[in-house]
Amino acid sequence: MMANAPRRRLLFISNGHGEDSIAAAIIAALPDTVTACAYPMIGAGAAYANVCPIVGPRAALASQGWRNVKGSLRRDIATGGLMVLPPAWRFLRASRGQYDHVVVVGDMVGVLFCLATGNRNLTYLDVYKTGAGRLYSFLEVQAIKRTCSTVFCRADNLAATLRAARINAHCVGNVMMDTLPIGDYDAAARRSHRLAVTLLPGSRALTAESFCLQVDALRRLRPDERPDVFLALAGGVDLETMARQAGLRRTMIPGPEAGDLGILSGGGLTIHVAQGNVMGNLLAESDLVLSQAGTATIQALGLGRPAITCIHPRDRRSRFRDEQNLFGEARVVVEASVEELSAALRRLLTDDSERNRLGVIGRERIGGPGAMAAIVADLVVGSSQRE
């Protein structure tokens, strides 16, 4: 490209905290010949801070778009969730022709909004479907075919389904493993025990409840069994309220590191709290995770860190089964009780060989990095050639 040629302008559409993080990492990897804006459909889009401008209306849902819980759509509608649709529709309608290319990161929601608003020739990064559960339906295939010029899938069978419909679809690796954020936080310097655990209570309505359960399970361990503990706090979560509900207090204020939110303690526990683009820092120093998160669970498993997850009566069992078909034994599933969670945690902390065995399964099931380079190359060169 000539030095005086205008930069290509891309719009990234994402619909969730994990999806925002993935899109932000891709934007950060784009060359100077490309500029990008982000439209996080749900939430504040904290992952885009210091990465790119945020555009479009802000929207909040009771579920924050999390469809793994039964009745979440019904509750969103009952609490006025339909009111977020007109602003999103108007923005995407007005955005037609304002950008050189549009990229959707997430599930089908962004694709369907683009279909309804006349946006075409998208690049779609499907980070939702696993390939181990239900494949694309006929209607989903038709919506993708009408809207997207290129699709990147997480599994070969998903890409094959789309290619059979003459859609340009690829599986080039798991982009979640390319976009694991590394930031300003020295987790290693905070280590004092042989093992470490990262708490991933999630980023949605059940976050505080999940965190309290995880803390209570840690308290059940004997002092000599307790690991170093890190908490990955999602953006928009009220730390003070969550800590108070768990019977913890902040005993050390944040230091100079951007990701440091200080220390919570109480009941014999010390929890190092981090926030922002530091998930990679935490997982690198952890041996396993207690996780109710989405994207972060997948990234932990892909790094060989087994996950222990509680299943709630409110969870959508069909989605949970689809995920478990992919994760296999690497994700240990227990009922949402302190006793079961604590027992599973003690077993993995005290059995090195079992923990390592599950770690190998996780790495094999999730797959490694490699998608980032292909996606960036396609956005820089491929999309411009197709339009």
C-alpha positions as a printed Julia matrix, in Angstrom:
387×3 Matrix{Float64}:
   0.0     0.0    0.0
   1.32    3.47  -0.89
   2.32    5.76   1.96
  -0.38    8.31   1.12
  -3.15    5.74   0.64
  -6.04    6.1    3.11
  -6.22    3.64   5.94
  -8.86    0.94   5.73
 -11.52    1.4    8.4
 -12.95   -1.67  10.11
 -15.88   -1.99  12.49
 -15.73   -4.83  15.03
 -19.04   -5.98  16.53
 -18.91   -8.13  19.66
 -21.52   -9.23  22.17
 -19.95  -10.28  25.46
 -16.99   -9.74  27.77
 -14.97  -12.64  26.36
 -15.83  -11.69  22.79
 -14.75   -8.1   23.49
 -11.38   -9.37  24.71
 -10.85  -11.48  21.6
 -11.77   -8.64  19.26
  -9.56   -6.19  21.17
  -6.56   -8.52  20.83
  -7.12   -8.83  17.08
  -7.43   -5.06  16.7
  -4.18   -4.59  18.62
  -2.45   -6.93  16.14
  -3.59   -5.03  13.05
  -0.93   -3.09  11.11
  -0.83    0.69  10.88
  -2.51    0.53   7.47
  -5.77   -0.39   9.21
  -7.78    1.51  11.79
 -10.66    0.03  13.76
 -13.63    0.98  15.89
 -15.51   -1.38  18.2
 -19.2    -1.75  18.86
 -19.77   -3.89  21.99
 -23.45   -4.71  21.75
 -23.77   -5.59  25.44
 -21.91   -3.95  28.29
 -19.34   -1.19  28.52
 -16.69   -2.84  26.35
 -13.93   -2.39  28.94
 -11.59   -4.67  26.96
 -11.33   -2.01  24.25
  -9.9     0.62  26.61
  -6.66    2.07  25.2
  -7.06   -0.16  22.12
  -9.56    1.59  19.86
 -12.56    3.96  19.91
 -15.91    2.55  21.04
 -18.93    3.47  18.96
 -22.64    2.79  19.07
 -25.2     2.85  21.88
 -24.46    1.22  25.23
 -26.88   -1.5   26.28
 -27.34   -3.53  29.44
 -29.32   -6.74  29.86
 -30.12   -8.59  33.05
 -28.37  -11.65  31.58
 -25.6    -9.6   29.91
 -26.23  -11.84  26.91
 -25.39  -15.07  28.8
 -27.66  -17.75  27.32
 -26.29  -20.67  29.34
 -28.92  -19.98  32.01
 -32.46  -21.24  31.55
 -35.06  -18.53  31.08
 -32.47  -15.79  30.49
 -34.19  -14.57  27.33
 -37.56  -14.49  29.05
 -36.11  -12.51  31.97
 -34.4   -10.07  29.62
 -37.72   -9.39  27.89
 -39.57   -9.05  31.2
 -37.05   -6.48  32.44
 -37.28   -4.29  29.36
 -34.59   -5.96  27.3
 -36.44   -5.32  24.04
 -35.7    -1.62  24.47
 -32.05   -2.22  23.56
 -33.0    -3.48  20.1
 -34.1    -0.23  18.37
 -30.9     1.73  19.21
 -28.73   -1.16  18.01
 -30.78   -1.49  14.83
 -30.59    2.24  14.13
 -26.84    2.36  14.71
 -26.05   -0.6   12.47
 -28.44    0.69   9.82
 -26.68    4.08   9.85
 -23.27    2.37   9.78
 -23.8     0.87   6.33
 -21.1     2.17   4.02
 -19.3     4.04   6.82
 -16.61    1.36   7.15
 -14.56   -0.54   4.62
 -15.31   -3.83   6.31
 -17.33   -5.21   9.24
 -16.15   -8.01  11.55
 -18.51   -9.87  13.89
 -16.98  -11.7   16.85
 -19.24  -13.91  18.94
 -22.38  -15.9   18.21
 -25.13  -15.42  15.64
 -26.6   -12.32  17.29
 -24.29   -9.91  15.51
 -24.78  -11.71  12.2
 -28.56  -11.54  12.51
 -28.48   -7.83  13.35
 -26.31   -7.2   10.29
 -28.68   -9.27   8.15
 -31.64   -7.18   9.34
 -29.85   -3.86   8.8
 -28.47   -4.54   5.34
 -24.8    -4.95   6.28
 -23.11   -7.46   3.99
 -19.73   -9.06   3.14
 -18.87   -9.54   6.8
 -16.04  -11.48   8.31
 -17.56  -13.66  11.03
 -15.46  -15.12  13.84
 -17.7   -17.74  15.41
 -16.29  -18.23  18.88
 -19.52  -19.72  20.25
 -20.15  -23.04  18.54
 -17.78  -25.77  19.66
 -18.3   -28.33  16.91
 -18.87  -30.96  19.6
 -22.6   -30.27  19.84
 -25.22  -29.02  17.42
 -23.91  -27.85  14.07
 -25.35  -24.95  12.06
 -29.05  -25.21  11.33
 -30.43  -24.61   7.84
 -31.64  -21.14   8.84
 -28.27  -20.24  10.36
 -26.49  -21.35   7.2
 -28.78  -19.21   5.08
 -28.29  -16.16   7.31
 -24.51  -16.58   7.18
 -24.57  -17.1    3.42
 -26.53  -13.89   2.84
 -24.43  -11.81   5.22
 -20.85  -13.08   5.41
 -18.02  -13.27   2.9
 -15.66  -15.2    5.2
 -16.18  -17.26   8.34
 -13.61  -18.57  10.82
 -14.88  -21.49  12.91
 -13.53  -23.3   15.95
 -13.91  -26.78  14.45
 -13.41  -28.47  11.09
 -16.92  -29.95  11.03
 -18.45  -26.49  11.44
 -16.39  -25.08   8.58
 -17.25  -28.1    6.43
 -20.97  -27.53   7.0
 -20.62  -23.99   5.69
 -18.36  -24.93   2.8
 -20.99  -27.43   1.66
 -23.27  -24.4    1.22
 -20.56  -22.62  -0.82
 -19.53  -20.31   2.02
 -15.88  -19.35   2.37
 -15.27  -20.94   5.79
 -12.04  -21.94   7.54
 -10.79  -23.6   10.69
  -7.21  -22.41  11.27
  -6.86  -22.88  15.03
  -8.54  -21.64  18.17
  -8.32  -17.85  18.18
  -9.03  -17.83  21.92
  -5.56  -19.27  22.45
  -4.03  -16.5   20.32
  -5.8   -13.73  22.18
  -4.96  -14.6   25.78
  -4.2   -11.14  27.23
  -0.9   -10.41  28.94
  -0.7    -7.2   30.94
   0.93   -5.35  33.78
   0.71   -7.78  36.7
   3.47   -9.89  38.24
   1.63  -12.95  39.49
   4.85  -14.9   40.02
   6.08  -12.36  42.57
   2.97  -13.03  44.66
   3.5   -16.78  44.87
   4.4   -18.37  48.2
   2.86  -21.87  48.02
   3.63  -24.88  45.86
   0.37  -24.62  43.92
  -1.89  -21.79  42.82
  -5.55  -21.47  41.86
  -7.27  -18.73  39.88
 -10.91  -17.94  40.61
 -13.02  -17.12  37.55
 -16.48  -16.33  38.96
 -17.68  -14.9   35.65
 -18.91  -11.51  34.54
 -22.67  -11.72  34.85
 -25.54  -11.71  37.31
 -24.42  -14.82  39.22
 -20.83  -13.61  39.7
 -21.13  -12.73  43.39
 -22.96  -15.95  44.19
 -20.31  -18.0   42.39
 -17.48  -16.16  44.12
 -18.97  -16.8   47.58
 -19.23  -20.5   46.79
 -15.62  -20.63  45.6
 -14.38  -18.8   48.71
 -16.33  -21.12  51.02
 -14.85  -24.15  49.23
 -11.33  -22.79  49.76
 -12.07  -22.25  53.45
 -12.91  -25.95  53.78
  -9.31  -26.86  52.93
  -6.84  -27.44  55.72
  -4.24  -24.66  56.07
  -1.5   -26.95  54.71
  -3.66  -27.72  51.63
  -4.4   -24.14  50.67
  -2.81  -22.79  47.49
  -2.0   -19.27  46.42
  -5.26  -17.74  45.23
  -5.84  -15.21  42.46
  -9.14  -13.62  41.48
  -9.68  -12.5   37.89
 -12.25   -9.74  38.24
 -14.27   -8.96  35.13
 -14.94   -5.35  34.2
 -18.13   -3.9   35.65
 -18.15   -6.2   38.7
 -18.39   -4.43  42.08
 -15.47   -5.83  44.06
 -16.44   -4.26  47.39
 -19.96   -5.69  47.34
 -18.76   -9.1   46.23
 -16.05   -9.22  48.91
 -18.49   -8.18  51.63
 -20.91  -10.95  50.67
 -18.06  -13.47  50.87
 -16.95  -12.26  54.29
 -13.71  -10.73  53.01
 -12.16   -7.31  53.37
  -9.59   -5.41  51.37
  -6.37   -5.47  53.38
  -3.98   -4.03  50.84
  -4.68   -1.24  48.4
  -3.74   -1.55  44.71
  -0.1    -1.04  43.81
   1.39    0.69  40.76
   0.69   -2.19  38.36
  -2.24   -1.49  36.06
  -3.8    -4.88  36.73
  -3.46   -4.83  40.52
  -6.61   -4.36  42.61
  -4.99   -5.27  45.91
  -5.66   -8.11  48.33
  -8.8    -9.52  49.94
  -8.48  -11.51  53.14
 -10.59  -13.15  55.8
 -11.13  -16.55  57.34
  -7.53  -17.55  56.79
  -7.59  -16.74  53.08
  -5.49  -14.3   51.09
  -6.76  -13.54  47.59
  -4.77  -11.45  45.11
  -7.19   -9.51  42.91
  -6.36   -8.56  39.34
  -8.4    -6.94  36.58
  -7.89   -5.96  32.97
  -5.77   -7.62  30.32
  -3.94   -9.96  32.71
  -5.67  -13.3   32.26
  -2.55  -14.76  30.68
  -0.48  -13.61  33.66
  -2.77  -15.4   36.1
  -3.14  -18.63  34.17
   0.6   -18.9   33.61
   1.08  -19.07  37.39
  -1.91  -21.29  38.15
  -2.26  -25.05  38.34
  -6.05  -25.15  37.99
  -9.06  -22.83  37.99
 -12.41  -22.64  39.7
 -14.46  -21.25  36.86
 -17.96  -20.14  36.0
 -16.65  -18.1   33.07
 -16.95  -18.77  29.35
 -13.97  -17.74  27.24
 -11.56  -17.79  30.18
 -12.44  -21.42  30.94
 -11.57  -22.42  27.4
  -8.29  -20.53  27.56
  -7.4   -22.18  30.87
  -8.11  -25.66  29.51
  -6.13  -24.89  26.37
  -3.13  -24.04  28.55
  -3.43  -27.34  30.38
  -5.07  -25.96  33.53
  -8.02  -28.17  34.55
 -11.22  -26.37  35.51
 -13.73  -27.17  38.22
 -17.18  -25.82  37.37
 -20.43  -25.88  39.32
 -23.63  -26.73  37.5
 -26.73  -24.91  38.71
 -30.39  -25.91  38.3
 -30.73  -22.66  36.3
 -28.17  -23.73  33.68
 -29.32  -24.67  30.19
 -28.4   -28.35  30.21
 -28.27  -28.63  26.41
 -25.6   -25.94  26.17
 -23.76  -27.38  29.15
 -23.7   -30.82  27.52
 -22.41  -29.38  24.24
 -19.53  -27.75  26.09
 -18.79  -30.87  28.1
 -18.65  -32.98  24.94
 -15.75  -30.77  23.91
 -14.04  -30.35  27.28
 -14.29  -33.97  28.37
 -12.66  -34.82  31.68
 -10.58  -31.63  31.62
 -13.54  -29.76  33.09
 -14.64  -31.34  36.36
 -18.34  -30.67  36.91
 -19.88  -30.69  40.37
 -23.16  -29.6   41.89
 -23.28  -26.07  43.26
 -22.51  -27.03  46.84
 -19.6   -26.13  49.06
 -19.04  -29.78  49.95
 -18.77  -31.02  46.35
 -16.68  -28.09  45.15
 -14.28  -28.36  48.08
 -13.9   -32.14  47.61
 -13.08  -31.74  43.91
 -10.63  -28.96  44.68
  -8.86  -31.01  47.36
  -8.59  -34.0   45.01
  -6.86  -32.03  42.25
  -4.62  -30.11  44.62
  -3.36  -33.27  46.29
  -3.1   -35.55  43.24
  -0.41  -34.22  40.89
  -0.7   -37.07  38.41
  -4.47  -36.66  38.02
  -4.16  -32.91  37.65
  -1.5   -33.35  34.97
  -3.58  -35.99  33.17
  -6.55  -33.65  32.94
  -4.25  -30.87  31.76
  -3.13  -32.97  28.82
  -6.75  -33.69  27.89
  -7.58  -29.99  27.98
  -4.74  -29.02  25.66
  -5.73  -31.75  23.19
  -9.45  -30.91  23.25
  -9.17  -27.12  22.93
  -6.39  -26.97  20.38
  -3.55  -24.54  20.13
  -2.97  -21.08  18.72
  -2.44  -20.24  15.08
  -5.64  -18.54  14.02
  -4.58  -14.99  14.76
  -2.09  -14.63  11.92
  -4.55  -16.05   9.39
  -7.38  -13.81  10.58
  -5.27  -10.65  10.57
  -3.88  -11.46   7.11
  -7.4   -11.99   5.78
  -8.64   -8.71   7.27
  -5.72   -6.78   5.84
  -5.64   -8.33   2.37
  -8.48  -10.77   1.78
 -11.4    -8.58   2.75
 -10.2    -5.7    0.6
  -9.97   -7.98  -2.42
 -13.49   -9.33  -1.93
 -15.15   -5.92  -1.69
